Amino acid sequence: MAATSKFQWLLCCILLSFQTSLGAVVFHNVDDLPQDTQYDFIVAGGGTGGSLVATRLAENPNWKVLVIEAGGSNEDFWQTRVPAFWPMLWKTPMDWNYTTVPQPGLNNRAVDYPRGKVLGGCSSHNAMIYTRGAKSEWDRYAELGGNDGLKWDNVLPLLMKAEKWSQAPGGLSDAGHYDPAFHGTHGELAVSAPYSEHPFNDMLMQSSQELSDEFPFNQDWNDGTPVGTAWDEFTIDAHGQRSNAATAFLSQTGNNVHVLLSTYVTRVVPATSGGTDFRVVEVGTEAGGELKQIVAHKEVIVSGGIFGTPQILLHSGIGNGEELEAAGVPTLVENPSVGKNLSDQVTVFVSFSTSIDDTVYALYSLFLSLTSRRSSFDQDSAFEQWNTTGTGPLAKPFPLNHMSFIRLPDDAPPFSEEGFPDPTTGEDASHVEFTFFQIGAPDPDAGAANATIQIYLSNIHPISRGSVTISNSNPFEHAAVDPGILSNPADMSILREGFRSLRRLFAAPVFQGSVFGSVIPPENVTSNEDLEDFLRSATSSWLHGVGSASMSPKGAKWGVVDPDFRVKGTTGLRVVDASVIPFAPSAHTQAPTYGFAELASLLIAQAYA
């Protein structure tokens, strides 16, 4: 069978096997909604937070819930099921395809910022990494937000309740790769620790013994102490398929949940003229098209994500009055914090020359061209293996198997020499992250005799802050996204020292004779000035923004939502998504968003008990 026809046959098999369906009732046009249905709750956005909160509220069979999603169903994109295919999902119809404004900290480069425009949101669109953050961060969230429910000891049971720990695809033992005491087994969201067998695994584990002070082994970073090197954990089920907010939660709902697809929430509207009771949503499908309104009997819950939520609020007249006036939007609720405090982790791709075996099945030779044409990866065989057994290289997001969360020492130059304050919340939180991605094969055409260990180095506790703003009254136009990447000099200093930490890791005895120095940037890039020039030219967003509708204590003069997730100065309106998280955690933001959404669901349900 020719390669093309074999691929088409496999694709057909995948599509035929994709029979899971939402438990909710799905509509594709607002006019098709039943006229006799009165919705108790309207959730504006079917992403990570929105899907979960809608599902939890629908556990009360007497409540009718409407979820409005601008994108399509995750079921219409079979690629969302295949863990290794996440790069294929960007720059497609299921991506909002944001681009930032030019970033002065990045030599005025604008950078792409993918966001999931599909049921499940970014949980249908991301690399599936499951990390919760540090105990001290959750306790700080509780303090900043005025909500004791966010303390680690209170939120951990909620996270575990939602989780269903799953055997890694392929039957490899996960003993020693996680701590069962910190994982749930009876929830909806599948989490597992899939891995591949490779020499780098043992070498990295040995380095954590040789350099234990800086790179200790951590059996499970989800115990609230994410410092050290640990095995990857992902939202992947035992069948080698992505588990996201749509498959795990919305699929469990019944006919008291209606889902309206391909429909934009343009704004929320006061129930009475001039009032602040925002229990009405305005929806449409395109600029210049007809706009219609839908009423929520109890509440509207905005879950548009870190960019969509502030955009909806601003177009609703909730924001900085002067900025709204300049955009042609009447001010209904003065709140200068809407769209501000955007906190975004940053990352840079680096590589080191090595004689360690390449990972061969480096999938990214197909999509990102990060490996050479010499790779022996057989895509047809990999498709067939995944489709029949749920195993193989397509059953995990990338070929290597670990991440390291690194805490710089107290006497590191950013703090001891340059005098910057420590941006973390305590000794259990990290400054930088190493995501070990793959070992790419040598590329003789480029004159490279050795393979390269490829890593994403990230500053995960940025001090820099950015914003989400609108310039006109067209709700179908993207808001301007300005993450303010590396705008604070402390962030550059910490990222720079993070790279030096990575160089120290590969100087461990176990790597002598097999790792030969950095390729990107070149080994002769050593001075602060040269490192910073490289970082400004190569750094991008790690796509873990939070904070653009931040939670703050009730009565605070800053922040967008109160501790109960209600939008300040309004009634009938809450926000439940990553935008309410006050600052970036020592984690990827998927799991923290689930934690905030679980707590919000409890508070909303209790309000109507």
C-alpha positions as CSV (number, residue, x, y, z in Angstrom):
1,M,0.0,0.0,0.0
2,A,1.4,3.4,-1.0
3,A,2.3,5.7,1.9
4,T,-0.4,8.3,1.0
5,S,-3.2,5.7,0.6
6,K,-2.1,4.0,3.8
7,F,-2.3,7.2,5.7
8,Q,-5.8,7.9,4.2
9,W,-6.9,4.5,5.3
10,L,-5.7,5.0,8.8
11,L,-7.3,8.4,9.0
12,C,-10.6,6.8,7.9
13,C,-10.3,4.3,10.7
14,I,-9.6,7.0,13.2
15,L,-12.7,9.0,12.1
16,L,-14.9,5.9,12.2
17,S,-13.7,5.0,15.7
18,F,-14.3,8.5,17.0
19,Q,-17.8,7.8,18.3
20,T,-17.7,9.4,21.7
21,S,-20.3,12.2,22.0
22,L,-21.3,14.9,24.3
23,G,-24.0,14.1,26.8
24,A,-25.3,17.7,26.3
25,V,-27.7,18.8,23.6
26,V,-25.8,20.6,20.8
27,F,-27.0,23.4,18.7
28,H,-25.3,25.3,15.9
29,N,-27.5,28.3,15.6
30,V,-29.1,30.5,18.2
31,D,-32.4,30.3,16.4
32,D,-32.5,26.6,17.0
33,L,-32.5,26.9,20.8
34,P,-35.9,25.8,22.2
35,Q,-38.0,28.9,22.8
36,D,-39.7,27.3,25.9
37,T,-36.4,26.8,27.8
38,Q,-35.4,29.2,30.5
39,Y,-31.7,28.9,31.4
40,D,-30.6,29.2,35.0
41,F,-27.0,29.7,34.0
42,I,-25.3,30.9,30.8
43,V,-21.6,30.1,30.5
44,A,-19.9,32.3,28.0
45,G,-17.1,30.1,26.8
46,G,-16.8,26.3,26.7
47,G,-13.1,26.1,27.6
48,T,-11.2,24.6,30.5
49,G,-13.0,26.6,33.2
50,G,-16.3,26.9,31.4
51,S,-16.7,23.3,30.6
52,L,-16.0,22.3,34.2
53,V,-18.2,24.8,35.9
54,A,-21.1,24.0,33.5
55,T,-20.8,20.3,34.3
56,R,-20.7,20.8,38.0
57,L,-23.8,23.1,38.0
58,A,-25.6,20.6,35.8
59,E,-25.2,18.0,38.6
60,N,-28.4,19.7,39.9
61,P,-31.0,18.1,37.6
62,N,-33.3,21.1,38.2
63,W,-30.9,23.6,36.7
64,K,-30.7,24.3,33.0
65,V,-27.3,25.4,31.7
66,L,-26.4,26.9,28.4
67,V,-22.8,26.9,27.2
68,I,-21.9,29.2,24.4
69,E,-18.7,28.4,22.4
70,A,-17.3,30.6,19.6
71,G,-15.6,27.5,18.1
72,G,-16.7,24.1,17.1
73,S,-16.9,20.8,18.9
74,N,-13.7,19.0,19.8
75,E,-15.4,16.0,18.2
76,D,-15.0,17.6,14.8
77,F,-11.3,17.6,15.1
78,W,-10.0,14.0,15.5
79,Q,-6.5,15.4,15.9
80,T,-7.3,16.5,19.4
81,R,-7.4,12.9,20.5
82,V,-3.8,12.1,19.5
83,P,-1.4,13.5,22.2
84,A,1.5,14.0,19.8
85,F,-0.6,16.0,17.4
86,W,-1.0,19.1,19.5
87,P,1.3,21.2,17.3
88,M,-1.0,20.4,14.3
89,L,-3.9,22.2,16.2
90,W,-2.3,25.6,16.1
91,K,-3.0,28.0,13.2
92,T,-6.2,26.1,12.3
93,P,-9.9,26.9,12.6
94,M,-9.7,25.6,16.2
95,D,-7.2,28.3,17.1
96,W,-8.0,32.0,17.9
97,N,-4.6,32.8,16.2
98,Y,-3.7,35.7,18.4
99,T,-0.5,37.7,17.8
100,T,0.9,40.0,20.4
101,V,1.6,43.7,19.8
102,P,5.4,44.3,19.3
103,Q,7.3,43.5,22.4
104,P,10.1,46.0,23.3
105,G,11.7,43.3,25.5
106,L,12.0,41.1,22.5
107,N,13.6,43.6,20.2
108,N,10.1,44.7,19.1
109,R,9.1,41.3,17.8
110,A,5.4,40.4,17.8
111,V,4.9,36.7,18.8
112,D,2.2,34.2,18.0
113,Y,-0.1,33.3,20.9
114,P,-2.3,30.2,20.2
115,R,-5.5,29.8,22.1
116,G,-8.1,27.1,21.8
117,K,-11.2,28.1,19.9
118,V,-13.1,24.8,20.4
119,L,-15.0,23.0,23.2
120,G,-12.5,22.3,25.9
121,G,-10.6,25.4,25.0
122,C,-6.9,25.2,25.6
123,S,-7.3,21.8,27.3
124,S,-8.2,20.5,23.8
125,H,-5.3,22.4,22.3
126,N,-2.3,22.2,24.7
127,A,0.6,19.8,25.4
128,M,-1.4,18.2,28.2
129,I,1.1,18.8,31.0
130,Y,-0.5,18.4,34.4
131,T,1.2,20.4,37.2
132,R,-0.6,22.1,40.1
133,G,1.9,24.6,41.5
134,A,3.3,25.1,45.0
135,K,1.6,25.0,48.3
136,S,2.8,28.5,49.1
137,E,1.4,29.8,45.8
138,W,-2.1,28.5,46.6
139,D,-1.8,30.0,50.1
140,R,-0.8,33.3,48.5
141,Y,-3.7,33.1,46.1
142,A,-6.0,32.7,49.1
143,E,-4.4,35.8,50.7
144,L,-4.5,38.0,47.6
145,G,-8.0,36.8,46.7
146,G,-9.4,37.0,50.2
147,N,-10.7,33.4,49.8
148,D,-9.5,30.7,52.2
149,G,-10.9,28.1,49.8
150,L,-7.8,28.6,47.7
151,K,-5.4,27.5,50.4
152,W,-3.5,24.4,49.4
153,D,-5.1,22.2,52.0
154,N,-8.5,23.2,50.8
155,V,-8.0,23.1,47.0
156,L,-6.0,19.8,46.9
157,P,-9.1,17.7,47.7
158,L,-11.0,19.4,44.9
159,L,-8.2,18.7,42.4
160,M,-8.0,15.1,43.5
161,K,-11.8,14.8,43.3
162,A,-11.7,15.7,39.6
163,E,-8.9,13.4,38.8
164,K,-8.8,9.8,37.6
165,W,-5.3,8.5,37.7
166,S,-4.8,6.1,34.8
167,Q,-2.3,3.5,33.9
168,A,0.2,4.8,31.3
169,P,-0.5,3.6,27.8
170,G,1.5,0.5,26.9
171,G,1.5,-1.0,30.3
172,L,4.9,0.4,31.4
173,S,5.1,0.5,35.2
174,D,4.6,3.9,36.7
175,A,5.9,2.9,40.1
176,G,8.3,5.5,41.4
177,H,7.1,8.0,38.7
178,Y,4.4,9.6,40.9
179,D,3.1,9.6,44.4
180,P,-0.4,7.9,44.7
181,A,-1.1,9.8,47.9
182,F,-1.6,13.0,45.9
183,H,-3.8,11.7,43.1
184,G,-7.5,10.9,42.8
185,T,-8.8,7.7,41.2
186,H,-12.6,8.3,40.9
187,G,-12.8,11.6,39.1
188,E,-13.4,12.5,35.4
189,L,-10.1,13.9,34.2
190,A,-7.6,11.2,33.2
191,V,-4.0,11.9,34.4
192,S,-1.1,9.5,33.7
193,A,2.7,9.3,33.5
194,P,3.4,7.9,30.1
195,Y,7.1,7.6,29.1
196,S,9.4,6.0,26.6
197,E,12.5,3.9,27.4
198,H,15.6,5.8,26.5
199,P,19.2,6.1,27.9
200,F,18.7,9.8,28.8
201,N,16.2,8.7,31.5
202,D,18.8,7.0,33.7
203,M,21.4,9.7,33.0
204,L,19.1,12.5,34.1
205,M,18.2,10.5,37.2
206,Q,21.9,10.0,38.0
207,S,22.5,13.8,37.6
208,S,19.9,14.4,40.3
209,Q,22.1,12.4,42.6
210,E,25.4,13.9,41.5
211,L,24.1,17.5,41.7
212,S,21.4,17.0,44.3
213,D,21.5,20.5,45.8
214,E,20.6,22.2,42.6
215,F,18.8,19.4,40.7
216,P,17.2,17.0,43.3
217,F,14.9,14.2,42.2
218,N,11.2,14.9,42.9
219,Q,9.0,11.9,42.8
220,D,5.9,14.0,42.1
221,W,5.8,17.7,41.7
222,N,2.0,17.6,42.2
223,D,2.5,17.2,45.9
224,G,2.7,20.9,46.2
225,T,6.5,21.2,46.2
226,P,7.5,21.6,42.5
227,V,11.3,21.8,42.9
228,G,13.6,19.3,41.2
229,T,13.5,16.8,38.3
230,A,10.4,14.6,38.0
231,W,8.7,12.3,35.5
232,D,6.2,14.0,33.2
233,E,2.5,13.8,34.0
234,F,-0.1,14.5,31.4
235,T,-3.9,14.6,30.9
236,I,-3.8,11.4,28.9
237,D,-5.9,8.3,29.5
238,A,-5.0,4.6,29.6
239,H,-5.9,4.3,25.9
240,G,-3.3,6.9,24.8
241,Q,-5.9,9.7,24.2
242,R,-6.1,13.2,25.3
243,S,-8.4,13.9,28.3
244,N,-9.7,17.4,28.2
245,A,-12.5,19.5,29.7
246,A,-15.0,18.5,27.0
247,T,-14.3,14.8,27.0
248,A,-13.8,14.5,30.8
249,F,-16.6,16.8,32.0
250,L,-19.1,18.0,29.3
251,S,-19.4,14.5,28.0
252,Q,-20.8,13.4,31.4
253,T,-23.7,15.9,31.3
254,G,-27.3,15.2,30.3
255,N,-30.1,17.1,28.5
256,N,-30.2,19.8,31.1
257,V,-27.0,21.2,29.4
258,H,-27.3,22.9,26.0
259,V,-24.2,23.8,24.0
260,L,-24.4,26.5,21.4
261,L,-21.5,26.2,19.0
262,S,-19.9,28.7,16.5
263,T,-21.5,31.6,18.3
264,Y,-19.7,34.6,19.8
265,V,-20.7,36.3,23.1
266,T,-20.2,39.9,22.1
267,R,-21.0,41.4,25.5
268,V,-23.1,41.0,28.6
269,V,-26.0,43.4,29.0
270,P,-27.8,44.8,32.0
271,A,-31.2,43.4,32.6
272,T,-32.6,46.9,33.0
273,S,-31.4,50.0,31.3
274,G,-28.6,51.7,33.3
275,G,-28.5,48.9,35.9
276,T,-25.6,46.6,37.0
277,D,-27.5,43.3,36.9
278,F,-25.8,41.6,33.9
279,R,-27.9,38.5,33.5
280,V,-28.2,38.9,29.7
281,V,-25.8,37.9,27.0
282,E,-25.7,39.3,23.5
283,V,-24.5,36.8,20.8
284,G,-23.7,36.9,17.1
285,T,-21.8,35.0,14.5
286,E,-20.1,37.7,12.4
287,A,-19.4,41.4,12.3
288,G,-22.4,43.3,10.9
289,G,-24.7,40.3,11.4
290,E,-27.8,40.1,13.6
291,L,-27.2,40.2,17.3
292,K,-29.6,38.4,19.7
293,Q,-30.0,38.3,23.5
294,I,-30.4,35.4,25.8
295,V,-31.5,35.8,29.5
296,A,-30.1,33.8,32.4
297,H,-32.5,33.3,35.2
298,K,-29.8,33.1,37.9
299,E,-26.4,34.1,36.5
300,V,-24.1,34.7,33.6
301,I,-20.6,33.1,34.0
302,V,-17.9,34.5,31.6
303,S,-15.3,31.9,30.8
304,G,-13.7,33.4,27.7
305,G,-10.1,32.9,28.8
306,I,-7.3,35.3,29.5
307,F,-8.0,37.4,26.4
308,G,-11.7,36.7,25.7
309,T,-12.9,37.4,29.2
310,P,-11.5,41.0,29.4
311,Q,-12.6,41.6,25.8
312,I,-16.2,40.7,26.7
313,L,-16.2,42.8,29.9
314,L,-14.7,45.8,28.1
315,H,-17.3,45.7,25.3
316,S,-19.9,45.4,28.0
317,G,-18.8,48.8,29.5
318,I,-16.9,47.3,32.4
319,G,-13.5,48.8,32.6
320,N,-11.4,51.9,32.6
321,G,-13.8,54.7,31.7
322,E,-11.3,56.8,29.8
323,E,-10.1,53.9,27.7
324,L,-13.7,52.7,27.1
325,E,-14.7,56.2,25.9
326,A,-11.7,56.3,23.5
327,A,-12.9,53.0,22.1
328,G,-16.5,54.2,21.7
329,V,-18.0,52.0,24.4
330,P,-20.2,53.6,27.1
331,T,-18.9,53.0,30.7
332,L,-21.4,51.2,32.9
333,V,-19.1,49.9,35.6
334,E,-15.8,51.8,36.3
335,N,-13.1,49.3,36.9
336,P,-9.5,50.2,35.7
337,S,-8.3,46.6,36.5
338,V,-10.1,44.9,33.7
339,G,-7.6,43.6,31.2
340,K,-4.6,44.7,33.3
341,N,-2.2,42.5,35.4
342,L,-1.7,40.0,32.6
343,S,1.1,37.8,33.9
344,D,2.7,35.5,31.3
345,Q,5.5,32.9,31.6
346,V,8.2,33.1,28.9
347,T,10.3,30.5,27.2
348,V,13.3,30.0,24.9
349,F,14.3,27.0,22.8
350,V,17.9,25.9,23.5
351,S,20.0,22.9,22.5
352,F,23.2,21.0,23.4
353,S,25.4,18.9,21.3
354,T,25.4,15.2,22.3
355,S,26.4,11.7,21.3
356,I,23.4,10.2,23.2
357,D,21.1,8.3,21.0
358,D,18.5,10.5,19.3
359,T,14.9,9.8,20.0
360,V,14.3,8.6,16.5
361,Y,10.6,9.0,16.6
362,A,11.0,12.7,17.0
363,L,7.6,13.6,15.7
364,Y,8.4,17.2,15.3
365,S,10.3,16.4,12.1
366,L,6.8,16.2,10.7
367,F,5.5,19.6,12.0
368,L,8.2,21.9,13.4
369,S,11.4,20.9,11.4
370,L,13.4,20.7,14.6
371,T,15.0,17.4,13.6
372,S,16.9,16.4,10.5
373,R,15.7,14.5,7.5
374,R,17.9,11.6,8.7
375,S,15.2,10.6,11.3
376,S,13.9,7.1,10.7
377,F,10.5,7.9,12.2
378,D,7.9,6.0,10.3
379,Q,4.7,8.0,10.5
380,D,2.4,5.3,8.9
381,S,3.5,2.7,11.4
382,A,3.1,5.2,14.3
383,F,-0.4,6.1,13.2
384,E,-1.4,2.4,12.9
385,Q,0.1,1.6,16.3
386,W,-1.7,4.4,18.0
387,N,-5.0,3.7,16.2
388,T,-5.0,0.0,17.1
389,T,-3.4,-0.1,20.6
390,G,-3.2,3.5,21.9
391,T,0.5,3.1,22.3
392,G,3.7,4.2,20.7
393,P,5.3,7.6,19.9
394,L,1.9,9.3,19.2
395,A,0.6,8.4,22.7
396,K,2.6,11.2,24.4
397,P,3.2,14.8,23.5
398,F,7.0,14.7,23.0
399,P,9.7,12.1,23.0
400,L,11.6,12.8,26.2
401,N,10.1,12.2,29.6
402,H,11.1,14.7,32.3
403,M,10.8,18.3,33.4
404,S,12.9,20.1,36.0
405,F,11.5,22.9,38.1
406,I,14.6,24.8,39.4
407,R,14.9,27.2,42.3
408,L,17.9,29.5,42.0
409,P,19.9,29.8,45.2
410,D,19.5,32.8,47.4
411,D,22.9,34.1,46.4
412,A,22.2,33.8,42.7
413,P,23.2,37.1,40.8
414,P,19.7,38.3,40.3
415,F,19.2,38.6,44.1
416,S,22.8,39.0,45.5
417,E,24.4,41.2,42.9
418,E,21.6,42.9,41.1
419,G,19.3,43.3,44.1
420,F,16.1,42.1,42.6
421,P,13.5,40.7,45.0
422,D,12.7,37.0,44.8
423,P,9.4,36.8,42.8
424,T,8.5,33.4,44.2
425,T,6.3,32.7,47.2
426,G,8.6,30.4,49.1
427,E,11.2,27.6,49.1
428,D,8.6,25.2,47.6
429,A,8.3,27.3,44.4
430,S,10.6,27.5,41.4
431,H,12.1,30.2,39.3
432,V,12.7,28.4,36.1
433,E,11.6,25.3,34.3
434,F,13.5,22.9,31.9
435,T,11.2,20.9,29.6
436,F,13.3,18.2,28.1
437,F,11.8,17.9,24.6
438,Q,13.7,15.5,22.4
439,I,17.1,14.5,21.1
440,G,17.2,15.4,17.5
441,A,19.2,13.4,15.0
442,P,22.4,14.9,13.4
443,D,21.9,17.0,10.4
444,P,24.9,16.5,8.0
445,D,23.5,19.1,5.6
446,A,24.0,21.7,8.3
447,G,27.5,20.4,9.1
448,A,26.3,18.9,12.4
449,A,28.1,15.7,13.4
450,N,26.2,15.2,16.6
451,A,22.6,15.0,17.8
452,T,21.1,17.8,19.9
453,I,19.3,17.6,23.3
454,Q,16.5,20.1,22.8
455,I,15.0,21.9,25.8
456,Y,12.5,24.7,26.5
457,L,13.9,26.9,29.2
458,S,11.2,29.0,30.9
459,N,11.0,31.8,33.5
460,I,7.8,30.7,35.2
461,H,7.5,33.5,37.9
462,P,7.6,36.7,35.8
463,I,7.4,40.1,37.5
464,S,6.6,41.8,34.1
465,R,2.9,42.6,33.6
466,G,0.9,43.2,30.5
467,S,-2.6,44.1,29.3
468,V,-5.5,43.2,27.1
469,T,-7.2,46.3,25.5
470,I,-9.7,47.2,22.9
471,S,-9.4,50.2,20.5
472,N,-13.0,50.3,19.0
473,S,-16.5,49.0,19.7
474,N,-16.3,46.0,17.3
475,P,-16.6,42.9,19.5
476,F,-15.6,40.6,16.6
477,E,-12.1,42.2,16.4
478,H,-9.3,40.7,18.4
479,A,-8.3,42.7,21.5
480,A,-4.8,44.0,21.5
481,V,-2.6,41.5,23.5
482,D,0.5,42.9,25.2
483,P,2.1,40.4,27.6
484,G,4.9,42.8,28.4
485,I,7.5,40.0,27.9
486,L,10.8,40.8,29.7
487,S,9.7,44.3,30.4
488,N,11.0,44.0,33.9
489,P,14.8,43.6,34.1
490,A,14.5,41.0,36.9
491,D,12.8,38.6,34.4
492,M,15.7,38.8,32.0
493,S,18.2,38.3,34.9
494,I,16.4,35.2,36.1
495,L,16.0,33.7,32.6
496,R,19.7,34.3,32.0
497,E,20.7,32.6,35.2
498,G,18.3,29.8,34.4
499,F,20.4,29.1,31.2
500,R,23.6,29.0,33.3
501,S,21.9,26.5,35.6
502,L,21.1,24.4,32.6
503,R,24.8,24.5,31.6
504,R,25.7,23.4,35.0
505,L,23.3,20.4,34.7
506,F,25.0,19.2,31.6
507,A,28.4,19.5,33.3
508,A,27.4,16.8,35.7
509,P,29.8,13.8,35.7
510,V,27.2,11.5,34.1
511,F,27.2,13.7,31.0
512,Q,30.9,14.0,30.6
513,G,31.9,12.6,27.2
514,S,28.4,12.6,25.9
515,V,27.2,16.2,26.1
516,F,29.6,18.7,24.5
517,G,28.2,22.2,25.1
518,S,25.4,24.4,23.9
519,V,24.5,24.8,20.2
520,I,21.7,27.3,20.6
521,P,23.0,29.6,21.8
522,P,26.6,28.9,20.8
523,E,29.0,27.8,23.5
524,N,31.0,31.0,23.3
525,V,27.9,33.0,24.4
526,T,28.8,33.5,28.0
527,S,28.7,37.1,29.1
528,N,25.6,38.7,30.6
529,E,25.4,41.0,27.6
530,D,25.7,38.3,25.0
531,L,23.3,36.0,26.8
532,E,20.8,38.8,27.1
533,D,21.1,39.7,23.4
534,F,20.4,36.0,22.5
535,L,17.4,35.9,24.9
536,R,15.8,39.0,23.5
537,S,16.2,37.6,20.0
538,A,14.8,34.1,20.7
539,T,12.4,34.2,23.7
540,S,8.7,33.9,23.3
541,S,5.6,33.3,25.4
542,W,5.2,30.0,27.2
543,L,1.5,30.5,26.6
544,H,0.6,30.3,30.3
545,G,-1.0,33.7,30.8
546,V,-3.2,34.5,33.8
547,G,-4.5,37.5,35.8
548,S,-6.3,39.7,33.2
549,A,-9.4,39.6,35.4
550,S,-7.7,39.0,38.7
551,M,-9.4,38.1,41.9
552,S,-9.0,40.4,44.9
553,P,-10.6,40.8,48.4
554,K,-14.1,42.2,48.6
555,G,-13.9,45.9,48.8
556,A,-10.3,46.1,47.4
557,K,-9.6,49.0,45.0
558,W,-7.9,46.7,42.6
559,G,-8.9,43.5,40.9
560,V,-11.9,42.5,38.8
561,V,-13.7,39.7,40.7
562,D,-14.4,39.3,44.4
563,P,-13.5,36.1,46.3
564,D,-16.8,34.5,45.2
565,F,-15.8,35.2,41.5
566,R,-18.5,37.9,41.1
567,V,-17.5,40.8,38.9
568,K,-17.0,43.8,41.2
569,G,-19.8,46.3,41.1
570,T,-22.2,44.0,39.4
571,T,-24.8,41.3,40.2
572,G,-25.6,38.2,38.2
573,L,-22.2,38.1,36.7
574,R,-19.1,36.0,37.5
575,V,-15.8,35.0,35.8
576,V,-14.4,31.5,36.0
577,D,-11.3,30.8,34.0
578,A,-7.5,31.4,34.2
579,S,-8.0,35.2,34.0
580,V,-8.9,35.3,37.7
581,I,-5.6,33.7,38.8
582,P,-3.6,36.7,40.3
583,F,-0.1,35.6,39.2
584,A,1.6,32.8,37.3
585,P,2.2,29.6,39.3
586,S,5.2,27.2,39.3
587,A,3.2,25.1,36.9
588,H,1.5,25.0,33.6
589,T,-1.9,26.6,34.0
590,Q,-4.3,23.8,33.1
591,A,-4.5,22.2,36.5
592,P,-4.7,25.5,38.5
593,T,-7.5,26.5,36.2
594,Y,-9.4,23.3,37.1
595,G,-8.8,24.1,40.8
596,F,-10.2,27.6,40.6
597,A,-13.2,26.3,38.6
598,E,-14.0,23.6,41.1
599,L,-14.0,26.1,43.9
600,A,-16.1,28.5,41.9
601,S,-18.6,25.7,41.1
602,L,-19.0,25.0,44.8
603,L,-19.6,28.7,45.7
604,I,-22.1,29.2,42.9
605,A,-24.1,26.1,43.9
606,Q,-24.0,27.1,47.6
607,A,-25.4,30.5,46.7
608,Y,-28.6,28.9,45.4
609,A,-28.8,26.0,47.9
